[in-house]
Amino acid sequence: MWKRTVFLWTLLHTDARRVWAALRHPLTPRWFKLGVGLVVLYLLSPVDLVPDVVPFLGLADDIVLVPLALRWLLGRLPAEVGGSTRGR
């Protein structure tokens, strides 16, 4: 479990910084905070879409779903919070 968290942290380092900055921003909507909380719960939960005992596929669902969910949430943030990266 800890190895999975460390591995995902290295993959998501830049997105994690953006998420952290957005969570600390006073204009961040509540839906974003709830969404990030649900993503963290999914990551820490022993219940996965594909069990971890299945070789490669058990970890692959976390590696694919967590970054996709965070990028989707970050892409929908208002520009003043830091969600829009188009044009940068």
N, C-alpha and C positions, 0 to 999 in steps of 0.2 A: 504494500500500500504506500509506504513512504517513498519507495523508488519510483512508483508511478507519479506521485506528486512532484518529486524533484525533476523527473523527465519532462513532465508537462510544463513545469515552470520554465525550464530552459527553452522549450519550444515557444512559449507564449510571453517571453520577457517584454517585448515592446508593447504587445496588447495589454499585458498585465499593468504596465506603467500607465497606459492610457485609461484603463479601467479604474485604477487607484486614483488618478487625478480627477476623473469624472465623479467618482464617489465622494471626493472631498469638496467638489465645487458646490457652492450654495444654490445654484440654479438647476441642479440635476433633478430630473423628474423621478417620482417615486417608482414608476414602472421599471426604470432602469435598475434601481437598487434591488427591487424584487427579483428581476430577471437574473442579476448577478448572483443574488442569494440562492436562487434555484439552480444555477449552473454549479456553484460551489457544493450545494447539497448533492447534486448528481455525482459530482467528482468524488466526494467522500463517502457516498452511499455504497453499501455492499451490493445493492441491487443494480444491475446493469442491463442494457438491452441485450448484449451478448455476454454470457458469463466469462470471467477471467480465466477459467480453467481450459477454455478452448484456445489452443495455441494460436498466437498472433491475432486472431480476430477478437479475443477478449480485451486486449489492450487497444486494438485499432479503433474500436467504437469510441473510446475516450479520446484518443488522439485526433479523431476526425470531428466528433460532435462538439467537444468543448471549444476548440478554436472557432468553429463555424458559428456557434451560438454567441460567443463573445464578439466576434466581428459583426454579426448581425445586429446585436444590441448597440455596439459602438457606432455603426453606420446610421442608426436612427436617432442618435442624440442631436439636440439642437446645436447649431454651429457655435454659439457662444460658450457652450460647455466643452466643445472640442470634439464633437462627433464627426464633423465633415472633414474628410481628408482629400476630397476631390479638389484639384487645383493647387495642392501644395507640392 
